[in-house]
Amino acid sequence: MSEGLRVALLAYRGNPHVGGQGVYCRFLSRELVRLGHRVTVFSGQPWPVLDRGVDLVRVPSLDLYREPDPFRIPHLDELRSWADVAEVLMMLAGGFPEPRTFSWRARRALGERSDGFDVVHDNGSFGSGIAALSGEGWPVVGTCHHPITVDRLVDVATAEGRRKEVSIRRWYGFVRMQNAVARRLPRVLTVSSSSRRDIVEQMGVARERVAVVPIGTDTELFHPLPGRPSRRVPGRVMTTASADVPMKGLSYLLEALAKLRTEQPEAHLVVVGEPRPASARAISRLGLEGAVTFRSGVSDAELVGLYQEASAAAIPSLYEGFSLPAVEAMACEVPVVCSSGGALPEVVGPDGEAAVLVPPADPGALASALGNVLGAPSFGERLGAAGRRRVLGRFTWQRCAAGVVEQYRETIEQASQGGHARSPSGIARAAGAPRGQ
């Protein structure tokens, strides 16, 4: 049996309720520990949810985007380092500083650990401090769920007016840094072949240094409860929208719901997420008051309960690097209707097998597909059963963790053969050296 590895897993935003980064951090760390490895998570706010056996090192930022006072101006006595000053200045200039400033702080925090690590795994920051760690001889692996260049392209294309477009470009100023850092890392992991293609084409990373390790879902948690057909609420469509951004396609789903209700008036939507101004305006414009419910802050058990009540799950995204909501729904045997954007066909399989696929940004096609599923429960049951089988065979966290460990070992071996790897104690000393950041 191979010796267990000491893994430093970095997450600039670690909480699973604010996006896929936090979900990846939680379940990957849990499964790595179950495989016999020691995992220490270095995380910024909001803090992660971690399972027993996973250590946590808090790497606090100024938390400038926290609720209920996002874009807050901190007091002068809060500014205790150059990273703090830079974080405020970049925010005031309209940029998003967290990936960069987290990487600086994480680099220093790693240097303060005297026991050392065998590998450093950066979950999505691709900050300049991560590139510095790699240059110092740390075996570094970075996970890019999908290139943020895609988000930027969609947001710019849907911007209303030149001023808004300039603001969006300024916000995404960190993308140039991330692309440059990704090109310098020895190994970049991603979650689908679609994302790999986009990372190579849009970020300029050499294809041979990008490895696909699909993520998964917790099939012990996400599963059909006994008597699921009787729990289903007729006409209920469920979707997940952690952010009110154009790429997630919620506006198209709302238009589809309005069309669907002309033929199936009982159709209604439950959105797992907080109501946002753009969606509120669309609901009012489309006359959907009372037909759309938002549920925020739900626990894992509550989320599973919502899946049991859904007659269909909708994933209307214009693009996805993977799609955790799709595999969660399939694991619960909920029939999925999704767009063909990005990696979604790769995740759900051929049209009509475990899900129904429609073109992105097409409310008419989405309404028609949802109507077919809602109107034919036996068809929905067949899709749901096939979806569960697909998840069990392809998308579990156990399979993901095993694949990630293979990449860790190859990266460590590569660093050793290149003569650049440091011993754990030497790594810790080098990381504690004075910074040029």
C-alpha positions in Angstrom: 0.0 0.0 0.0 1.4 3.4 -1.0 2.4 5.8 1.8 -0.1 8.5 2.6 0.6 12.0 1.3 0.5 15.3 3.2 -1.7 17.6 1.2 -2.1 21.3 1.5 -5.4 22.1 -0.2 -5.9 25.9 -0.8 -9.3 27.5 -1.3 -9.7 31.3 -1.4 -13.4 30.9 -0.8 -14.1 27.7 1.0 -17.8 27.5 1.9 -19.9 25.1 -0.1 -22.9 27.4 0.0 -21.2 30.1 -2.1 -20.2 27.9 -5.1 -18.6 24.8 -6.5 -15.2 25.7 -5.1 -16.4 25.0 -1.5 -18.2 21.8 -2.5 -15.0 20.5 -4.2 -12.9 21.5 -1.1 -15.2 19.7 1.3 -15.8 16.4 -0.4 -12.4 16.0 -2.0 -10.7 16.5 1.4 -13.0 14.0 3.0 -12.3 11.3 0.5 -8.6 12.0 0.5 -8.6 11.4 4.3 -10.6 8.2 3.8 -7.9 7.0 1.4 -5.3 7.5 4.1 -3.9 10.9 3.3 -3.4 13.9 5.6 -5.2 17.0 4.4 -4.9 20.5 5.7 -7.2 23.1 4.1 -6.0 26.7 3.9 -9.1 28.8 3.4 -10.3 32.3 3.2 -13.7 33.5 4.2 -16.4 32.4 4.1 -15.0 29.5 6.0 -15.4 25.9 4.7 -17.5 23.1 6.0 -15.1 20.2 6.6 -15.5 16.6 7.8 -13.8 14.9 10.7 -10.1 14.3 10.1 -9.5 17.3 7.9 -7.4 20.1 9.4 -8.2 23.8 8.8 -5.8 26.7 8.7 -7.8 30.0 8.4 -6.2 32.5 6.0 -8.4 35.6 6.8 -8.9 38.3 4.2 -10.6 41.6 4.9 -13.8 39.9 3.7 -14.8 43.0 1.7 -17.8 41.3 0.0 -19.5 39.9 3.0 -23.2 40.3 3.7 -24.8 42.5 4.9 -22.2 45.2 3.9 -20.5 44.1 0.6 -17.9 46.5 -0.8 -17.3 47.8 2.7 -14.4 50.2 3.5 -12.4 48.7 6.3 -11.0 50.8 9.3 -7.4 51.8 9.1 -6.6 49.5 12.1 -7.7 46.5 10.0 -4.8 47.1 7.5 -1.9 45.0 8.9 -0.1 44.0 5.8 0.6 44.9 2.2 -1.9 42.3 1.1 -4.6 44.1 3.1 -3.7 47.5 1.5 -3.6 45.9 -2.0 -7.0 44.2 -1.3 -8.7 47.5 -0.5 -7.0 49.4 -3.4 -8.0 46.8 -6.0 -11.6 46.8 -4.7 -11.8 50.6 -4.9 -10.5 50.4 -8.4 -13.3 48.1 -9.4 -11.3 44.9 -9.5 -11.7 41.6 -7.7 -8.6 41.1 -5.5 -9.3 37.9 -3.6 -7.5 35.3 -5.9 -4.3 37.4 -5.8 -4.2 38.5 -2.2 -5.3 35.1 -0.9 -2.3 33.5 -2.8 0.1 35.9 -1.1 -1.3 35.1 2.4 -1.4 31.4 1.7 2.2 31.4 0.7 3.1 33.0 4.0 0.9 30.7 6.0 2.5 27.7 4.4 5.9 29.0 5.4 4.8 29.2 9.0 4.1 25.4 9.1 7.2 23.6 10.3 6.0 20.1 9.4 5.8 20.6 5.6 3.7 19.1 2.9 4.3 16.7 0.0 2.1 18.6 -2.4 0.2 21.8 -2.6 -3.2 21.8 -4.4 -4.6 25.2 -5.3 -8.3 25.1 -5.8 -9.1 27.9 -8.3 -7.1 31.0 -7.2 -4.2 30.8 -9.6 -2.7 33.8 -7.9 0.8 35.0 -8.3 1.7 33.6 -4.9 1.0 30.1 -6.2 3.3 30.6 -9.1 6.0 31.7 -6.6 5.5 28.5 -4.6 6.0 26.5 -7.7 9.2 28.4 -8.5 10.5 27.7 -5.0 10.3 23.9 -5.6 6.9 23.0 -4.2 5.1 20.3 -6.2 2.0 22.3 -7.1 -1.2 21.2 -8.7 -4.0 23.6 -9.6 -7.6 22.9 -10.3 -9.4 25.0 -12.8 -13.1 24.1 -13.0 -13.5 26.1 -16.1 -11.7 29.2 -17.6 -13.1 32.4 -16.1 -12.5 33.8 -19.6 -15.8 32.2 -20.5 -17.7 34.1 -17.7 -16.0 37.4 -18.9 -17.1 36.8 -22.5 -20.7 36.2 -21.5 -20.9 39.1 -19.1 -19.3 41.5 -21.6 -21.6 40.3 -24.4 -24.7 40.9 -22.2 -23.5 44.2 -20.7 -26.0 47.1 -21.0 -24.0 50.1 -22.2 -20.4 51.0 -22.5 -20.0 52.0 -18.9 -21.2 48.7 -17.7 -18.8 46.9 -20.1 -15.9 48.8 -18.8 -16.8 48.0 -15.2 -17.1 44.3 -16.1 -13.7 44.3 -17.8 -12.1 46.0 -14.7 -13.7 43.4 -12.4 -12.2 40.6 -14.4 -8.7 42.1 -14.4 -7.5 39.1 -12.4 -8.0 36.8 -15.4 -4.7 37.8 -17.0 -2.9 36.8 -13.9 -4.7 33.5 -13.6 -3.9 32.6 -17.2 -0.2 33.4 -16.7 0.0 31.4 -13.5 -1.8 28.4 -15.0 0.8 28.3 -17.8 3.6 28.1 -15.2 2.2 25.3 -13.1 3.5 21.7 -13.7 0.0 20.3 -13.6 -3.5 21.7 -14.0 -6.5 19.6 -13.2 -9.9 20.2 -14.7 -13.3 18.4 -14.5 -14.3 17.7 -18.1 -12.9 17.3 -21.5 -14.8 20.4 -22.5 -13.1 22.5 -19.9 -9.7 21.0 -20.9 -10.2 22.2 -24.4 -11.2 25.7 -23.3 -8.2 25.9 -20.9 -5.8 25.0 -23.7 -7.4 27.4 -26.2 -8.3 30.3 -23.9 -5.7 30.2 -21.2 -2.8 29.0 -23.3 -1.8 26.0 -21.1 0.0 23.2 -22.8 -2.4 20.4 -23.5 -0.1 17.7 -22.0 -0.1 19.5 -18.7 -3.9 19.5 -18.3 -5.5 16.4 -16.8 -9.2 15.6 -16.6 -10.4 14.3 -13.3 -14.3 14.5 -13.2 -15.8 15.5 -9.9 -18.8 13.8 -8.3 -21.5 13.9 -5.8 -22.1 12.3 -2.5 -24.3 9.4 -3.5 -24.9 8.4 0.1 -26.5 11.8 0.7 -28.0 12.4 -2.7 -30.2 9.4 -3.4 -33.9 8.7 -4.0 -35.9 8.4 -0.8 -38.3 5.5 -0.4 -41.6 6.3 -2.1 -40.2 9.1 -4.2 -42.9 9.0 -6.9 -45.5 9.8 -4.2 -43.4 12.7 -2.9 -43.3 14.4 -6.3 -45.2 17.6 -6.5 -47.0 17.8 -9.9 -45.7 20.6 -12.1 -42.7 21.4 -9.9 -39.5 22.4 -11.6 -36.3 22.9 -9.5 -33.2 24.8 -10.3 -30.1 26.0 -8.5 -28.9 29.6 -8.9 -26.1 30.6 -6.5 -25.5 33.8 -8.5 -27.7 36.0 -10.6 -25.3 36.1 -13.6 -26.2 35.7 -17.3 -24.1 32.6 -17.7 -26.4 30.6 -15.4 -29.4 31.2 -17.8 -32.0 31.8 -15.1 -33.7 34.5 -17.2 -34.2 32.0 -20.0 -35.7 29.5 -17.6 -38.2 32.2 -16.3 -39.2 32.9 -19.9 -39.7 29.2 -20.5 -41.8 28.9 -17.4 -44.1 31.7 -18.6 -44.5 29.9 -21.9 -45.1 26.5 -20.2 -47.8 27.8 -17.9 -50.0 28.8 -20.9 -50.4 25.0 -21.4 -49.7 23.6 -18.0 -50.9 26.2 -15.5 -49.7 24.1 -12.5 -46.1 24.4 -13.6 -44.0 26.3 -11.0 -40.4 26.8 -10.1 -38.4 26.4 -7.0 -35.0 28.2 -7.1 -32.4 27.1 -4.6 -30.7 30.5 -4.1 -31.4 34.0 -3.0 -33.7 36.3 -5.0 -31.7 38.9 -7.0 -32.8 42.2 -8.6 -32.5 40.9 -12.2 -34.6 37.8 -11.5 -37.1 39.8 -9.5 -37.6 42.2 -12.5 -38.0 39.3 -14.9 -40.6 37.6 -12.6 -42.6 40.9 -12.5 -42.3 41.4 -16.3 -43.4 37.9 -17.1 -46.3 37.9 -14.6 -44.8 35.0 -12.6 -45.6 36.3 -9.1 -46.6 33.3 -7.0 -45.2 30.8 -9.5 -41.6 31.2 -8.4 -40.2 30.5 -4.9 -36.7 31.1 -3.7 -35.1 28.9 -1.0 -31.8 30.1 0.4 -29.6 28.7 3.2 -30.9 25.2 2.9 -29.1 22.3 4.6 -28.0 19.2 2.8 -30.9 17.3 4.1 -33.3 20.1 3.0 -31.8 20.1 -0.4 -32.3 16.4 -0.8 -35.9 16.9 0.3 -36.4 19.5 -2.4 -35.1 17.1 -5.0 -37.5 14.5 -3.9 -40.4 16.9 -4.4 -39.3 18.0 -7.9 -40.9 16.6 -11.0 -38.0 17.9 -13.1 -34.7 19.7 -12.6 -33.7 22.4 -15.0 -30.1 23.4 -15.8 -30.5 26.3 -18.2 -26.8 27.5 -18.2 -25.2 29.0 -21.2 -22.0 27.2 -20.2 -20.9 24.8 -17.5 -17.4 23.4 -16.9 -19.2 20.4 -15.2 -22.5 20.9 -13.2 -22.8 19.7 -9.7 -26.6 20.4 -9.7 -27.0 18.1 -12.7 -25.3 15.1 -11.0 -27.1 15.8 -7.7 -30.4 15.7 -9.4 -29.5 12.6 -11.4 -28.3 10.9 -8.2 -31.8 11.6 -6.7 -33.4 10.1 -9.8 -34.9 13.5 -10.8 -35.4 13.8 -14.6 -33.0 16.5 -15.9 -33.7 19.0 -18.6 -30.6 21.0 -19.5 -28.9 23.1 -22.1 -26.1 21.7 -24.3 -23.7 24.5 -23.1 -20.1 23.6 -22.3 -19.6 20.2 -20.6 -23.3 19.4 -19.9 -23.7 16.8 -22.7 -20.5 15.2 -21.4 -22.0 15.0 -17.9 -25.6 14.0 -18.6 -24.9 11.8 -21.7 -26.8 11.7 -25.0 -30.1 13.4 -25.4 -33.0 11.3 -24.1 -30.9 8.7 -22.3 -30.5 10.2 -18.8 -31.6 13.8 -19.6 -33.2 15.9 -22.2 -30.8 18.4 -23.9 -31.9 21.7 -25.5 -29.9 24.5 -27.2 -28.6 27.2 -24.8 -30.6 30.5 -24.6 -33.7 29.0 -26.2 -36.7 29.5 -23.9 -39.1 27.8 -26.4 -37.1 24.6 -26.6 -36.7 24.6 -22.8 -40.4 25.1 -22.3 -41.2 22.3 -24.7 -38.8 19.8 -23.1 -40.0 20.6 -19.6 -43.6 20.2 -20.8 -42.8 16.7 -22.2 -41.2 15.6 -19.0 -43.9 17.0 -16.7 -46.6 15.6 -18.9 -45.2 12.0 -19.1 -44.3 10.7 -15.6 -43.2 7.4 -17.0 -40.7 9.1 -19.3 -39.4 11.1 -16.3 -39.0 7.9 -14.2 -37.0 6.3 -17.0 -34.7 9.4 -17.2 -34.3 9.5 -13.5 -33.3 5.8 -13.1 -30.8 6.1 -16.0 -29.4 9.3 -14.4 -28.7 7.5 -11.1 -26.9 4.7 -12.9 -24.8 7.1 -14.8 -23.7 8.9 -11.6 -22.9 5.7 -9.8 -20.7 4.6 -12.7 -18.9 7.8 -13.4 -19.3 10.7 -10.9 -18.5 9.8 -7.3 -16.1 11.6 -5.0 -14.3 8.4 -4.3 -13.4 8.1 -8.0 -12.5 11.8 -8.1 -10.1 11.5 -5.1 -8.4 8.4 -6.5 -7.8 10.2 -9.8 -6.5 13.3 -8.0 -4.0 11.2 -6.0 -2.6 9.8 -9.2 -2.0 13.3 -10.4 -0.4 14.3 -7.1 2.1 11.4 -7.3 3.0 12.1 -10.9 3.6 15.7 -10.1 5.8 14.9 -7.1 7.7 12.4 -9.2 8.1 14.9 -12.0 9.5 17.5 -9.6 11.9 14.9 -8.1 13.2 13.9 -11.5 13.7 17.5 -12.4 15.8 18.1 -9.3 13.6 21.0 -8.2 11.6 19.3 -5.3 12.5 20.3 -1.8 12.3 18.1 1.3 9.2 19.0 3.5 11.4 20.8 6.1 13.3 22.6 3.4 10.0 23.6 1.7 8.8 25.1 4.9 12.0 27.1 5.5 12.0 28.4 1.9 8.4 29.4 2.1 9.1 31.4 5.2 11.8 33.5 3.4 11.2 37.3 2.8 8.6 38.0 0.2 8.8 40.0 -2.9 5.0 40.3 -3.3 
